[in-house]
Amino acid sequence: MDTQLISSGVNEHDIERKPLTTNHSFEHPFDHILDLQKNYSAMPTAVVHPTDENSLIGALEAAEQGIIEPVLVGPEHKIRATAEVHNLDLSGIELVATEHSHHSAEMAVDLVRQGLVQSLMKGKLHTDELMEVALHKTKGLRTERRMSHVFAMAVPTYHKLLFLTDAAINIFPNLMTKKDITQNAVDLFLSFGQGKPKVAVVSAVETVTERIPSTIDATALCKMAERGQITNAIIDGPLGFDNAISKVAAEAKGIVSEVAGDADIILVPDLESGNMLYKQMSFLSQVESAGIVLGARVPIILTSRATGSGLARLASSALATVWANRGLLKKDV
């Protein structure tokens, strides 16, 4: 089964639970993203239905930092009322008036199709409502690549930025969809000029078993990378999440891998596991996450209203700008 939003006993070694790594640098993992963005001018961005405090402030802060040039798309009276309540200045900001959230999504996508904006930013509307319009077969933003979401996660106990995909768009991706999800995340990583990423295809176990289909998909993805169907990445799987990010855990289980303990990208089996992992890390481990949707004509800035900090919203906007200027965007089909 393969769905995209329109929005056994396992033998374990006893492993001492201690911090996986220690980052001794005082530099925030998002600093590199924000520094790269400074190489580019502010990107025209349709902010879709910014009728609450977080989405409106996020757009204005990104504009103030020179990351985006916002076009606010939504009910004018609601946007201005929100601005007034929170003492926000909308002077010089373009506003496209709409009647309701679905109309906002339609108008924002139309601005992209007209070439008037180069990215979208999700405001106060459900993800599936925005994605339903973006995925429309004739009036949407489809390309030859399947759309997928990537979180760039600043994890206090990990030694570098960690990318997680797909925790927001594809519900039960099949093998070929996982191929696109992987390539989207790899291409995003490559846009930062840091060489080939290490991709961990995670499952519940590290061995292949027909009882857990995701282990079979993981093996196939590794072979696809060997055959050039997935490019510019070092891929290994199946791996457990523990040995994907901890060399100690990998060594305890006898796993020899370039990826184990040093993964740049975590590919999860499905949306359920990915979304739970993202929320667990956000609420229990103080992880900050920037997030965008790839595979559309333009990047779609999509962060969580519940967990997205001001810095995460800025980093998401910067991520989209770097991608749009340096990423491998595909032609329309």
C-alpha positions, 0 to 999 in steps of 0.5 A, a space after each residue: 500500500 502506498 498513500 500520500 497525504 492530501 495533507 517478534 521477539 528481538 535479541 538485544 545486547 545489554 547496553 549502558 544508557 549514556 549520552 551518545 555523543 557530546 557536542 563541545 561546540 557552542 555553535 548552534 547546528 542551524 547556524 550553518 544553514 542561516 550563514 549559507 542563506 546570506 549568500 542569497 537575496 530574500 526569496 519571494 514567499 507566499 505565506 498561506 493563511 497566516 491568521 495566528 500569532 506564530 505563523 504571522 510573526 514567523 513570516 515577519 521575522 524571516 522577512 526582517 532577517 532578509 530570508 524571505 520577501 513575504 506575500 501574505 495570503 489569507 482573509 485580510 481582516 483576520 490577518 490585520 486583526 492578528 497584527 493589531 493584537 500583537 502590535 505587528 507592523 504590516 507596512 510594505 507587506 503585500 497581502 492577497 485577500 482570500 475568503 477561507 483557508 482552502 481559498 488561501 491554499 489555492 491562491 498561494 499555489 496559483 502565485 507559484 504557477 504564475 512565477 510570482 513567488 519561489 516558495 510557500 510557507 504554511 500558516 494556520 491551516 492543516 497540512 493536508 489542506 495545503 498539500 491537497 492543493 499542491 498535489 492537484 494533478 493539473 493545477 498543483 505543483 507536481 514534478 517528476 519526483 514524489 513530494 516528501 518532507 524532511 526535518 533538519 534536527 538540532 539534537 543536543 546529544 548528537 554531533 551534527 545536524 540530523 535529517 529525518 524523513 518522511 514524518 509528515 507527508 507519505 503515510 505508507 510509502 512503497 519501495 519506489 516512493 521510498 526511493 524518491 523520499 531518499 533522493 529528495 533528502 540526499 539532494 537537500 543535504 548535497 545543496 549544503 556542499 558537504 559531500 555524500 550523506 550517510 543514509 540509515 534506513 531504519 527498522 525494528 531490527 538490523 537483519 532482513 526478515 519477511 515478517 518485517 517488510 521494512 527490512 526488505 525495502 531497506 535491503 532493496 534501497 541499498 542495492 538501488 544505490 549500488 546500481 545508481 538508482 539512488 545517487 550521491 549517497 552512502 546507504 545502509 539498512 536495515 539498521 536499528 535507530 540505536 545503531 544508526 546514531 550510536 557507534 557503541 550500540 552498533 559495535 555491541 551488535 557486531 555491525 560494521 558499517 560506514 553509516 552506523 553511529 554517524 548517520 546524516 539522514 534517517 529514513 523511517 519506514 512510514 509516517 506513523 513511526 517517523 512522526 512519533 519519533 519526531 515528537 518524542 525527540 522534540 518533547 523529551 530531548 529538547 530537539 529543534 527542527 526545521 522542516 520543508 517539503 521537497 519534490 514540488 516546483 518550489 520548496 514548501 516551508 512546513 514546521 510544527 505549530 506545537 514544537 516550532 521555535 522562532 529559530 526553527 522557523 527562521 532555519 526552515 525559511 533559510 533551508 528553503 532558500 538554500 534549496 531553491 538556489 542550490 538544490 536539484 529542482 526537477 522539471 514539471 510533468 
